[in-house]
Amino acid sequence: MSLSYRGDIDGLRAIGVLAVVLFHVSEDFLPGGYVGVDVFFVVSGYLITSLIAKEMESGSFSFLSFYKRRAARLLPALSITLAFTLLFGFVFYNNGQFDNLGKEVFFSAFGAANILFSQGVNYFAQGQAYQPLIHLWSLGVEEQFYVAWPMILILAFKMPRNVLIPLTAALFACSLFLSMDAVGRGNSAGYFLPHYRAFELLVGCILALWIKYGSKFPVRNSFKKHLGVVGLLLIVVPMVWLDKSSKFPGLNALWPCIGASLVIGFPVFEGKSVSVLLSTRVLVFFGLISYPLYLYHQPIITFLNFFDHSFSDAQLLVFVLSVSSFLAWLTYRFVEISIRRSIQSEKGVKNVAIITGLVLTIPLFASSGLLVAKTNGLNDRYRYLNPFALEVAKAHGATFHSSFKRGLSINDSGGAKVLFIGDSVLQQYVVPLSRALGLGFGEVDTVTRGGCVLLKGVEFRDKFSDISCNDLREALYGIDNKYDVVVISQSWDRYDDSVTNFSDSNEFLRWKPFIDETISHFSDLSKGIVIIGAHPRVSGILEIQPSLTSTPEALSEGLKDIRITNVHHLKESFMFFSGYLDNGNVTVIHPYEIFCGNRCVVSDGHWSYFSDGLHLSSASTEYVESRLRSILANDPTQDSRL
C-alpha cells in the first residue's frame, strides 16, 4: 500500500542532496550545506510514519513487507558503493588506509557506520583522501530508526489514538535534550548516534501523525500560503549561516527540520506555494536520484582528492555532480526501479530469490570488510601481486605500535627510567630517542594517544572516544613514579578548536601556561625534562605510498618531489622552545635540527623518512637516532639533564 506521490517532496530531497554535495566539494560554496541531511531525516520520518500508520489502520502492516521495501530501496545502491570503494582501496590504498576502509565497510554493511565513526572521526575534516564512506553515518541513523520506530508505533497503536502525538512529542523532547547536552559538552558522538539525532526524524513523524490524527492547524487561510516560504527560508538560511565551527546538531539542527516540516505540511494552497517551485522537473529529477547520488558523490570526491587533482572548486563541482548524477540515474533507472517492480509483481520463489540475494549482500560485504581489517589491510595482496609494494609498505611502517601500546602503559615494577607523554607525533620519537639514550624498551613508560593533548591544565574537547583523552590526562597526573627523564611533545600547530582554554592567539605562546604547569609538575618527579619542538610537515607523499601500482621508478621520481612545507613554522618553534633552556632542568630537541641542519633531508635516496604528511616512517629510525645522538652529545648540559 503506497502513499499518493508528491513531486514537491522529491524537490525537497533535491534541495537536501545538492546542499550536501556543495558542502562536501567545498565548504566555501555552502558552509552549512551539511544540514541537507537533516532535511532528509524529516522527509524519511514523515513518509515512513505516514505509510506505517496507514497500513496499521487498515490492518495490512507487516514487518516482513516493510523491511522488504527497505531492502529494495537501500541495498542496491549501497552494494554498488561498497563494491567500488573496496576495489579502489584494494588497488590504491596502503595497508593502514585499507585496514581502516575494511572496518568502515564492515560497519556500513550492517547499517552501523555511524557507530564506528562515533568512536573518533571529525566529520568536518575537509580535503581528506581516505574518507569515502564518512557520509554513510546518516544511513546508519536512518536504518537504526527503521528498526526501532515501527516497534514503538505498534505498541502505541494499542493505546488510544490521542496518545500517539504526545508520546512522539515526548520522545522528540528527550532526544533534543540529549543532543543539546552532547553539543554543550563537546561530545563528538552527538553528531553520529541515533538517540542524539532521533528528534530530527521525529519532527517528520509528528507531522505525519498530526495530519492524520491531530486537530486542524489553527492558521488562517490567508497565511497558509506563506508558511511554505517560511519553511524554505528556515532550510536555506542555516545552509548559509552555519559552518563547520557551529554547534551542531542541537538547536541549530532544529530550524531546518521545522522548515522541512512546514514545506511538507503546507503544500499548494490556491495554487500558490513553494511546492510549485519544488515540483519543477529539474528538482524532481534530482529528488528521484537523490539516494544513489548521495551515496556516490563522496567516494568520487575522495578518489579525486587521493590523486591530488588540479581542479578548481568550480571544476570539481561540475565533475562530481555530472559523474555522480549520471551514475545515480543509471542506478535508479536500471537497478532500483527494476528491483522494486520485481518485489511488487513477482510472487513465490522468484520474489524470495530477489530478497534473499539483496539480504546476502550484507554478510558478503561485512565479511569482505572484516577480512581486510583482520589481515591489517590484506598485506598479502602485495606479496602475491606486487612484491615491491611490500618493501615500500615495510619501509613506511610505524615503529611505535610494534613495540608499545597506546594509552596508559606504565611498568608495574616502577623501574622505568623514561616517561614519554604526548600524541602521535610524540610516538614516532619513542623508539629512536630510547635507543639514542641507550635504553631498553622495558625501561620506557608511555602515556600517549593520537589526537590527544596531555599537558597539565588543558581543557580539552575530545574528538575520539576509544581511549578518553581526559581520563588519560587525569590518570597521568596521578602517577607518582620517579623518572630520570620525562619527554613531552605533540603536534603544536593543531587543536585550535579542541583546547577550549587557550588564552593567547599566538601559535606557540598559547601553549606556554600548560607547558609551564607540566614542567612544574614533573620537576619533582624527574631529574630532567625533554621537550620536542614543532615537527616538519611534508608534501608529495601521496606519490610514494605503497599500492598495487607501485614501481621502483615511480618511487624514485616521487622522492624528488617530497618537500618540507613549514620551515618558517619550524624556525619560530626553534626560537620559542629555546627559551626553555634557561630552566636548568629542561632540554629541548628541535626537529628542525634533525631534518634541516645544513639542508632539509626527507629521505635516504631509497626510502622516504615520512610515511605521510606528518608522521615518520620506520626507514627514518636509524637516521633520527643518529641525529639525536649527535644533538644530545653537543648539548653541554646533557649529562646533568639526561
C-alpha positions as CSV (number, residue, x, y, z in Angstrom):
1,M,0.0,0.0,0.0
2,S,1.6,3.3,-1.1
3,L,1.0,6.9,-0.4
4,S,0.0,9.5,-3.0
5,Y,3.0,10.7,-4.9
6,R,4.1,14.3,-4.2
7,G,6.6,15.9,-6.5
8,D,7.4,18.7,-4.0
9,I,8.8,16.1,-1.6
10,D,11.2,14.9,-4.2
11,G,12.1,18.6,-4.8
12,L,12.8,18.9,-1.1
13,R,15.0,15.8,-1.3
14,A,16.9,17.5,-4.2
15,I,17.5,20.6,-2.1
16,G,18.9,18.4,0.6
17,V,21.2,16.3,-1.5
18,L,22.5,19.2,-3.6
19,A,23.3,21.2,-0.5
20,V,25.4,18.2,0.9
21,V,27.2,17.8,-2.4
22,L,28.1,21.5,-2.5
23,F,29.4,21.3,1.1
24,H,31.5,18.2,0.5
25,V,33.1,19.7,-2.6
26,S,34.0,22.9,-0.8
27,E,32.6,24.5,2.3
28,D,33.1,27.8,0.5
29,F,30.1,27.0,-1.7
30,L,27.7,26.4,1.1
31,P,29.3,26.4,4.6
32,G,26.2,25.0,6.3
33,G,25.2,22.6,3.5
34,Y,25.5,19.7,5.8
35,V,22.0,20.5,7.1
36,G,20.7,18.9,3.9
37,V,21.0,15.6,5.8
38,D,18.6,16.9,8.4
39,V,16.1,17.7,5.6
40,F,16.4,14.0,4.6
41,F,15.7,12.9,8.1
42,V,12.4,14.9,8.3
43,V,11.3,13.5,4.9
44,S,12.1,10.0,6.0
45,G,10.3,10.3,9.3
46,Y,7.2,11.8,7.6
47,L,7.0,9.2,4.8
48,I,7.7,6.1,7.0
49,T,5.2,7.2,9.7
50,S,2.5,8.0,7.1
51,L,2.9,4.7,5.4
52,I,3.0,2.6,8.7
53,A,0.1,4.5,10.2
54,K,-2.0,3.9,7.0
55,E,-1.2,0.2,6.9
56,M,-1.8,-0.2,10.7
57,E,-5.2,1.4,10.3
58,S,-6.1,-1.0,7.5
59,G,-4.6,-4.0,9.3
60,S,-2.2,-4.7,6.4
61,F,1.1,-3.8,8.1
62,S,3.7,-6.5,8.4
63,F,7.4,-6.2,9.4
64,L,8.3,-8.6,6.5
65,S,6.8,-6.3,3.9
66,F,8.2,-3.2,5.5
67,Y,11.8,-4.5,5.5
68,K,11.4,-6.0,2.1
69,R,10.7,-2.5,0.8
70,R,13.6,-1.0,2.8
71,A,16.0,-3.7,1.4
72,A,14.8,-3.0,-2.2
73,R,15.3,0.7,-1.6
74,L,18.6,0.8,0.2
75,L,20.7,-2.2,-0.6
76,P,21.3,-2.0,-4.4
77,A,23.0,1.4,-4.4
78,L,24.7,0.7,-1.2
79,S,26.2,-2.5,-2.6
80,I,27.5,-0.7,-5.6
81,T,29.1,2.0,-3.4
82,L,30.8,-0.6,-1.2
83,A,32.0,-2.7,-4.1
84,F,33.7,0.1,-6.0
85,T,35.1,1.6,-2.8
86,L,36.6,-1.7,-1.8
87,L,38.1,-2.2,-5.3
88,F,39.6,1.3,-5.2
89,G,41.1,0.7,-1.8
90,F,42.4,-2.7,-2.9
91,V,44.4,-1.2,-5.7
92,F,45.5,2.2,-4.4
93,Y,45.4,2.3,-0.6
94,N,48.3,1.3,1.6
95,N,47.8,-1.3,4.4
96,G,46.8,1.2,7.1
97,Q,44.3,3.0,4.8
98,F,42.9,-0.2,3.5
99,D,42.6,-1.6,7.1
100,N,40.6,1.5,8.1
101,L,38.4,1.1,5.0
102,G,37.8,-2.5,5.8
103,K,36.4,-1.5,9.2
104,E,34.2,1.1,7.6
105,V,32.9,-1.4,5.0
106,F,32.2,-3.9,7.8
107,F,30.1,-1.5,9.8
108,S,28.5,0.1,6.8
109,A,27.2,-3.3,5.5
110,F,25.2,-3.6,8.7
111,G,24.0,0.0,8.7
112,A,26.2,0.9,11.6
113,A,28.8,3.2,10.1
114,N,27.7,5.9,12.5
115,I,28.6,3.8,15.5
116,L,32.1,3.3,14.1
117,F,32.6,7.0,13.3
118,S,31.3,8.0,16.8
119,Q,34.4,6.4,18.2
120,G,36.5,9.2,16.8
121,V,36.1,10.8,13.4
122,N,35.9,14.5,12.6
123,Y,33.1,14.7,10.0
124,F,34.1,18.3,9.2
125,A,37.7,17.4,8.2
126,Q,37.9,18.7,4.6
127,G,40.2,17.6,1.8
128,Q,40.7,14.1,3.2
129,A,41.7,11.5,0.7
130,Y,40.7,8.5,2.8
131,Q,37.1,9.1,3.8
132,P,35.0,7.6,1.0
133,L,32.3,6.3,3.4
134,I,32.1,9.0,6.0
135,H,28.7,10.1,4.7
136,L,27.2,6.7,5.5
137,W,26.8,7.7,9.1
138,S,23.4,9.2,8.2
139,L,22.3,6.0,6.5
140,G,23.2,4.2,9.8
141,V,21.0,6.6,11.8
142,E,18.0,6.0,9.4
143,E,18.4,2.3,9.4
144,Q,18.6,2.1,13.2
145,F,15.5,4.3,13.3
146,Y,13.7,2.0,10.9
147,V,14.3,-0.9,13.4
148,A,13.0,0.9,16.5
149,W,10.3,3.2,15.2
150,P,7.9,0.6,13.8
151,M,8.0,-1.4,17.0
152,I,7.2,1.7,19.0
153,L,4.3,2.5,16.7
154,I,2.9,-1.0,17.1
155,L,2.9,-0.6,20.8
156,A,1.5,2.9,20.6
157,F,-1.3,1.8,18.3
158,K,-2.6,-0.4,21.1
159,M,-3.3,2.8,23.0
160,P,-6.0,5.4,22.3
161,R,-5.1,7.4,19.1
162,N,-4.9,10.7,21.1
163,V,-1.8,9.3,22.8
164,L,0.2,9.0,19.6
165,I,1.2,12.6,19.2
166,P,2.0,13.3,22.9
167,L,4.1,10.1,23.1
168,T,6.1,11.1,19.9
169,A,6.5,14.6,21.2
170,A,7.9,13.3,24.4
171,L,10.4,11.2,22.6
172,F,11.3,14.2,20.5
173,A,11.9,16.3,23.6
174,C,14.1,13.7,25.1
175,S,16.2,13.3,22.0
176,L,16.5,17.1,21.6
177,F,17.6,17.4,25.2
178,L,20.3,14.7,24.8
179,S,21.5,16.4,21.6
180,M,21.8,19.8,23.2
181,D,23.6,18.3,26.2
182,A,26.1,16.4,23.9
183,V,26.8,19.6,21.9
184,G,27.3,21.6,25.1
185,R,29.8,19.0,26.4
186,G,31.6,18.8,23.0
187,N,30.8,15.1,22.7
188,S,31.6,14.2,19.1
189,A,29.4,11.1,19.4
190,G,26.5,13.5,19.5
191,Y,26.9,14.0,15.8
192,F,26.6,10.4,14.8
193,L,24.5,8.3,17.2
194,P,20.7,7.8,16.7
195,H,19.5,8.9,20.1
196,Y,21.1,12.3,19.5
197,R,19.6,12.6,16.1
198,A,16.2,10.9,16.5
199,F,14.5,14.3,17.2
200,E,15.0,15.3,13.6
201,L,13.2,12.2,12.2
202,L,10.6,12.6,14.9
203,V,9.8,16.1,13.6
204,G,8.6,14.3,10.4
205,C,6.9,11.6,12.5
206,I,4.9,14.2,14.5
207,L,3.9,16.0,11.3
208,A,2.6,12.7,9.8
209,L,0.6,11.8,12.9
210,W,-0.7,15.4,13.3
211,I,-2.0,15.4,9.7
212,K,-3.7,12.0,10.2
213,Y,-4.9,12.3,13.8
214,G,-4.5,15.8,15.1
215,S,-6.8,18.8,15.0
216,K,-6.7,21.2,12.1
217,F,-3.8,23.7,12.1
218,P,-5.0,26.9,13.8
219,V,-3.8,29.0,10.9
220,R,-5.8,31.5,8.8
221,N,-6.1,30.6,5.2
222,S,-4.6,33.9,4.1
223,F,-1.4,33.0,5.9
224,K,-1.2,29.3,5.0
225,K,0.3,30.1,1.6
226,H,3.3,31.8,3.2
227,L,4.2,29.0,5.6
228,G,5.9,27.1,2.8
229,V,8.1,30.1,2.1
230,V,8.9,30.5,5.8
231,G,9.8,26.8,5.8
232,L,12.1,27.1,2.8
233,L,13.8,30.1,4.4
234,L,14.4,28.0,7.6
235,I,16.1,25.4,5.4
236,V,18.2,27.8,3.3
237,V,19.3,30.3,5.9
238,P,21.1,27.7,8.1
239,M,22.9,26.4,5.0
240,V,24.4,29.9,4.5
241,W,24.6,31.0,8.2
242,L,26.1,27.9,9.8
243,D,29.5,26.5,9.2
244,K,31.7,23.6,10.5
245,S,32.5,25.5,13.7
246,S,28.8,25.9,14.6
247,K,27.5,23.9,17.5
248,F,25.6,21.0,15.8
249,P,23.2,19.3,15.9
250,G,21.3,20.5,19.0
251,L,19.1,23.6,18.4
252,N,20.9,24.5,15.2
253,A,19.6,21.4,13.6
254,L,16.0,22.1,14.7
255,W,15.5,25.1,12.4
256,P,15.9,23.2,9.0
257,C,13.8,20.4,10.5
258,I,11.0,22.8,11.3
259,G,11.4,24.3,7.8
260,A,11.1,20.9,6.1
261,S,8.0,20.1,8.1
262,L,6.4,23.4,7.1
263,V,7.1,22.8,3.4
264,I,5.6,19.3,3.7
265,G,2.7,20.2,5.9
266,F,1.6,23.2,3.9
267,P,1.6,22.2,0.2
268,V,-0.1,24.1,-2.6
269,F,-2.8,26.5,-1.3
270,E,-4.9,28.1,-4.0
271,G,-2.1,27.3,-6.5
272,K,0.5,29.5,-4.7
273,S,3.3,27.8,-2.7
274,V,6.9,26.8,-2.8
275,S,5.6,23.3,-3.6
276,V,5.1,24.6,-7.2
277,L,8.8,25.5,-7.3
278,L,9.9,22.3,-5.7
279,S,7.8,20.3,-8.2
280,T,9.8,21.6,-11.2
281,R,11.2,18.9,-13.5
282,V,14.9,19.5,-12.6
283,L,14.4,19.4,-8.9
284,V,12.1,16.3,-9.1
285,F,14.8,14.6,-11.2
286,F,17.5,15.2,-8.6
287,G,15.0,14.2,-5.9
288,L,14.3,10.8,-7.6
289,I,18.0,10.0,-7.9
290,S,18.9,11.6,-4.5
291,Y,19.7,8.4,-2.7
292,P,22.3,7.0,-5.1
293,L,23.5,10.5,-5.8
294,Y,24.2,10.9,-2.1
295,L,26.0,7.6,-1.9
296,Y,28.2,8.1,-4.9
297,H,29.3,11.7,-4.7
298,Q,31.5,11.3,-1.6
299,P,33.6,8.4,-2.9
300,I,34.1,10.3,-6.2
301,I,35.4,13.4,-4.3
302,T,37.6,11.1,-2.1
303,F,39.1,9.4,-5.1
304,L,39.9,12.7,-6.8
305,N,41.5,14.0,-3.6
306,F,43.5,10.9,-3.4
307,F,45.1,11.6,-6.7
308,D,45.7,15.2,-5.7
309,H,43.7,16.7,-8.6
310,S,44.3,20.1,-10.0
311,F,40.6,21.0,-10.4
312,S,39.4,24.3,-9.1
313,D,36.4,24.1,-6.7
314,A,34.1,25.0,-9.6
315,Q,35.5,22.4,-11.9
316,L,35.4,19.8,-9.2
317,L,31.8,20.6,-8.5
318,V,30.9,20.2,-12.2
319,F,32.8,17.0,-12.5
320,V,31.5,15.4,-9.3
321,L,27.9,16.5,-9.9
322,S,27.9,15.3,-13.5
323,V,29.5,11.9,-12.9
324,S,27.6,11.1,-9.7
325,S,24.3,12.2,-11.2
326,F,24.8,10.1,-14.3
327,L,25.7,7.1,-12.3
328,A,22.8,7.7,-9.9
329,W,20.4,8.0,-12.8
330,L,21.7,4.7,-14.2
331,T,21.2,3.0,-10.9
332,Y,17.8,4.5,-10.4
333,R,16.6,3.7,-13.9
334,F,18.0,0.2,-14.4
335,V,18.5,-1.2,-10.9
336,E,16.3,0.4,-8.3
337,I,13.1,0.6,-10.4
338,S,13.7,-2.9,-11.8
339,I,14.2,-4.4,-8.3
340,R,11.2,-2.6,-6.8
341,R,8.9,-3.6,-9.6
342,S,10.1,-7.2,-9.2
343,I,9.4,-7.1,-5.5
344,Q,5.9,-5.8,-6.1
345,S,5.0,-8.0,-9.0
346,E,6.8,-11.3,-8.5
347,K,5.4,-13.9,-6.2
348,G,6.7,-17.1,-4.7
349,V,10.2,-18.5,-5.4
350,K,11.3,-15.6,-7.6
351,N,10.3,-13.0,-5.0
352,V,12.1,-14.9,-2.3
353,A,15.2,-15.2,-4.5
354,I,15.4,-11.5,-5.1
355,I,15.0,-10.6,-1.5
356,T,17.5,-13.3,-0.5
357,G,20.0,-12.0,-3.0
358,L,19.7,-8.5,-1.6
359,V,20.0,-9.5,2.0
360,L,23.0,-11.7,1.3
361,T,24.9,-8.6,0.2
362,I,25.0,-7.6,3.9
363,P,27.1,-10.6,5.1
364,L,29.1,-10.6,1.8
365,F,30.4,-7.0,2.3
366,A,30.6,-7.4,6.1
367,S,32.9,-10.5,5.7
368,S,34.9,-8.7,3.0
369,G,35.5,-5.7,5.3
370,L,36.3,-8.0,8.2
371,L,38.8,-9.9,6.2
372,V,40.6,-6.7,5.2
373,A,40.6,-5.4,8.8
374,K,41.7,-8.7,10.3
375,T,44.6,-9.0,7.9
376,N,45.8,-5.4,8.6
377,G,44.9,-4.2,5.1
378,L,45.3,-7.5,3.3
379,N,49.0,-7.3,3.2
380,D,49.3,-10.5,1.1
381,R,47.9,-8.6,-1.9
382,Y,51.4,-7.0,-2.1
383,R,53.1,-10.3,-1.6
384,Y,51.4,-12.0,-4.5
385,L,50.6,-9.1,-6.8
386,N,53.4,-6.6,-6.3
387,P,56.4,-7.7,-4.1
388,F,58.0,-4.3,-4.5
389,A,55.0,-2.7,-2.8
390,L,55.6,-5.0,0.1
391,E,59.1,-3.5,0.5
392,V,57.6,0.0,0.4
393,A,55.0,-0.9,3.0
394,K,57.7,-2.2,5.4
395,A,59.7,0.9,4.9
396,H,56.7,3.1,5.6
397,G,55.6,1.2,8.7
398,A,55.5,2.9,12.1
399,T,57.9,1.9,14.9
400,F,55.8,2.7,17.9
401,H,52.9,0.3,17.6
402,S,55.1,-2.7,17.1
403,S,56.8,-2.2,20.5
404,F,54.5,-0.1,22.6
405,K,50.8,0.3,23.4
406,R,48.6,3.4,23.2
407,G,47.0,4.8,26.3
408,L,48.5,4.4,29.8
409,S,51.4,2.0,29.6
410,I,53.3,2.1,33.0
411,N,55.8,-0.5,34.2
412,D,54.2,-2.2,37.2
413,S,57.6,-2.6,38.9
414,G,58.2,1.2,38.7
415,G,61.6,0.6,37.2
416,A,61.2,2.6,34.1
417,K,63.8,5.4,33.5
418,V,62.0,7.5,30.9
419,L,58.3,8.6,30.6
420,F,57.0,9.7,27.2
421,I,53.9,11.9,27.1
422,G,52.1,13.1,24.0
423,D,50.1,12.4,20.9
424,S,51.0,10.5,17.7
425,V,53.8,13.0,16.9
426,L,55.5,12.1,20.2
427,Q,55.0,8.4,19.5
428,Q,57.4,8.4,16.5
429,Y,60.3,9.6,18.6
430,V,59.9,6.9,21.3
431,V,62.0,4.2,19.6
432,P,64.8,6.4,18.2
433,L,65.2,8.5,21.3
434,S,65.1,5.5,23.6
435,R,67.9,3.9,21.5
436,A,69.9,7.2,21.5
437,L,69.7,7.2,25.3
438,G,70.8,3.6,25.4
439,L,67.5,2.3,27.0
440,G,65.8,-1.0,26.5
441,F,62.1,-0.8,25.8
442,G,61.4,-2.3,29.3
443,E,62.9,0.9,30.8
444,V,60.3,3.1,29.0
445,D,56.8,4.1,30.2
446,T,54.4,5.8,27.8
447,V,51.2,7.8,28.2
448,T,50.1,8.6,24.7
449,R,47.2,8.6,22.3
450,G,46.8,10.2,18.8
451,G,44.8,13.4,18.7
452,C,45.2,13.9,22.5
453,V,46.7,16.8,24.5
454,L,48.1,15.6,27.8
455,L,49.6,18.9,29.1
456,K,48.5,19.8,32.6
457,G,45.8,22.3,32.9
458,V,44.3,21.8,29.5
459,E,40.6,21.8,29.0
460,F,40.1,19.5,26.0
461,R,37.2,18.7,23.7
462,D,37.9,15.2,22.6
463,K,37.0,14.1,19.1
464,F,37.7,10.4,19.9
465,S,36.2,8.1,22.4
466,D,38.1,4.7,22.1
467,I,40.5,5.9,24.8
468,S,39.4,9.0,26.6
469,C,42.0,11.8,26.4
470,N,40.6,13.5,29.5
471,D,40.6,10.2,31.5
472,L,44.2,9.6,30.3
473,R,45.3,13.0,31.4
474,E,43.7,12.5,34.8
475,A,45.5,9.2,35.3
476,L,48.8,10.7,34.1
477,Y,48.9,13.3,36.8
478,G,48.0,10.8,39.5
479,I,51.3,8.8,38.8
480,D,53.9,9.4,41.5
481,N,56.7,7.3,39.9
482,K,60.2,8.8,39.7
483,Y,62.0,9.0,36.4
484,D,65.4,10.0,35.1
485,V,63.7,11.8,32.1
486,V,60.2,12.9,31.1
487,V,59.8,13.5,27.4
488,I,57.0,15.8,26.3
489,S,55.8,16.6,22.7
490,Q,52.8,16.9,20.5
491,S,51.7,18.5,17.2
492,W,51.9,22.1,18.4
493,D,50.1,23.5,15.3
494,R,46.9,21.5,15.9
495,Y,44.0,21.5,18.4
496,D,42.7,25.0,17.6
497,D,39.1,24.1,18.4
498,S,39.9,21.2,20.8
499,V,41.7,23.1,23.6
500,T,39.0,25.4,24.9
501,N,41.0,27.4,27.4
502,F,43.7,29.0,25.2
503,S,44.3,32.5,26.4
504,D,46.6,33.7,23.6
505,S,46.2,33.5,19.8
506,N,49.9,33.1,19.1
507,E,50.6,29.6,17.8
508,F,53.2,28.9,20.4
509,L,52.5,31.4,23.3
510,R,49.1,29.9,23.8
511,W,50.8,26.7,24.9
512,K,53.1,28.4,27.5
513,P,50.9,28.2,30.6
514,F,50.3,24.5,30.0
515,I,53.9,23.7,29.3
516,D,55.0,25.6,32.4
517,E,52.5,23.8,34.6
518,T,53.5,20.4,33.2
519,I,57.2,21.2,33.7
520,S,56.5,22.3,37.3
521,H,54.6,19.0,38.0
522,F,57.3,16.7,36.7
523,S,60.3,18.7,38.0
524,D,59.6,17.0,41.4
525,L,59.3,13.5,39.8
526,S,62.3,13.5,37.4
527,K,65.9,14.6,37.0
528,G,65.3,16.2,33.7
529,I,62.6,17.1,31.2
530,V,62.9,17.0,27.4
531,I,60.6,19.0,25.2
532,I,60.4,18.1,21.5
533,G,59.5,21.1,19.4
534,A,57.5,21.5,16.2
535,H,57.7,18.7,13.7
536,P,58.0,19.0,9.9
537,R,55.1,18.7,7.7
538,V,55.7,17.5,4.2
539,S,54.1,17.4,0.8
540,G,54.5,15.0,-2.1
541,I,54.0,11.8,0.0
542,L,50.9,10.6,-2.0
543,E,53.0,9.6,-5.0
544,I,55.2,7.2,-3.0
545,Q,52.5,5.5,-0.9
546,P,52.6,1.7,-1.3
547,S,49.9,0.4,-3.6
548,L,49.5,-2.3,-6.3
549,T,50.6,0.3,-8.8
550,S,54.0,1.0,-7.0
551,T,57.2,0.7,-9.1
552,P,60.8,1.5,-8.3
553,E,60.9,4.1,-11.0
554,A,57.8,5.9,-9.6
555,L,59.2,5.8,-6.1
556,S,62.5,7.2,-7.2
557,E,60.8,10.0,-9.0
558,G,58.4,10.6,-6.1
559,L,61.2,11.0,-3.6
560,K,62.4,14.0,-5.6
561,D,59.1,15.8,-5.0
562,I,58.9,15.5,-1.2
563,R,59.2,18.9,0.4
564,I,59.1,20.2,4.0
565,T,56.3,22.8,3.8
566,N,56.6,24.5,7.2
567,V,60.2,25.6,7.5
568,H,59.1,29.1,8.8
569,H,57.0,27.4,11.4
570,L,59.9,25.2,12.5
571,K,62.2,28.3,12.9
572,E,59.5,30.0,15.0
573,S,59.4,26.9,17.1
574,F,63.1,26.9,17.5
575,M,63.0,30.5,18.9
576,F,60.1,29.8,21.2
577,F,61.3,26.5,22.8
578,S,64.9,27.6,23.1
579,G,63.6,30.0,25.8
580,Y,63.1,27.0,28.0
581,L,66.8,26.3,28.1
582,D,67.0,29.0,30.8
583,N,65.4,26.4,33.0
584,G,68.3,24.3,34.1
585,N,66.1,21.2,34.3
586,V,64.9,21.3,30.6
587,T,66.5,20.1,27.4
588,V,64.9,21.0,24.1
589,I,65.1,18.8,21.0
590,H,64.3,20.7,17.8
591,P,63.1,18.5,14.9
592,Y,64.3,21.4,12.7
593,E,67.9,20.5,13.7
594,I,67.2,16.8,12.9
595,F,65.8,17.3,9.4
596,C,67.0,20.8,8.4
597,G,70.6,21.3,9.7
598,N,72.6,22.4,6.7
599,R,69.8,21.4,4.3
600,C,66.4,19.7,4.7
601,V,66.6,16.0,4.5
602,V,63.4,13.9,3.8
603,S,64.8,10.6,2.5
604,D,68.0,8.4,2.2
605,G,67.6,8.4,-1.5
606,H,65.9,5.0,-1.5
607,W,63.1,5.3,1.1
608,S,61.1,8.3,2.5
609,Y,61.7,9.3,6.1
610,F,57.9,10.2,6.2
611,S,55.0,7.8,5.9
612,D,52.5,10.6,5.4
613,G,52.4,14.4,5.6
614,L,53.2,14.4,9.4
615,H,54.5,11.1,10.6
616,L,57.9,9.4,10.3
617,S,58.4,6.1,8.6
618,S,60.4,3.2,10.0
619,A,63.0,3.9,7.4
620,S,63.9,7.1,9.3
621,T,64.6,5.4,12.6
622,E,68.4,4.9,12.2
623,Y,68.8,8.4,10.8
624,V,66.8,10.1,13.5
625,E,68.6,8.0,16.2
626,S,71.9,9.1,14.8
627,R,70.9,12.8,14.7
628,L,69.6,12.6,18.2
629,R,72.9,11.1,19.5
630,S,74.8,14.0,17.8
631,I,72.5,16.7,19.1
632,L,72.5,15.4,22.6
633,A,76.3,14.9,22.6
634,N,76.7,18.5,21.6
635,D,74.5,19.8,24.5
636,P,76.9,20.8,27.2
637,T,74.3,20.3,29.9
638,Q,73.2,16.8,28.6
639,D,75.0,14.9,31.4
640,S,73.2,16.7,34.2
641,R,69.8,16.5,32.5
642,L,69.9,13.1,30.8
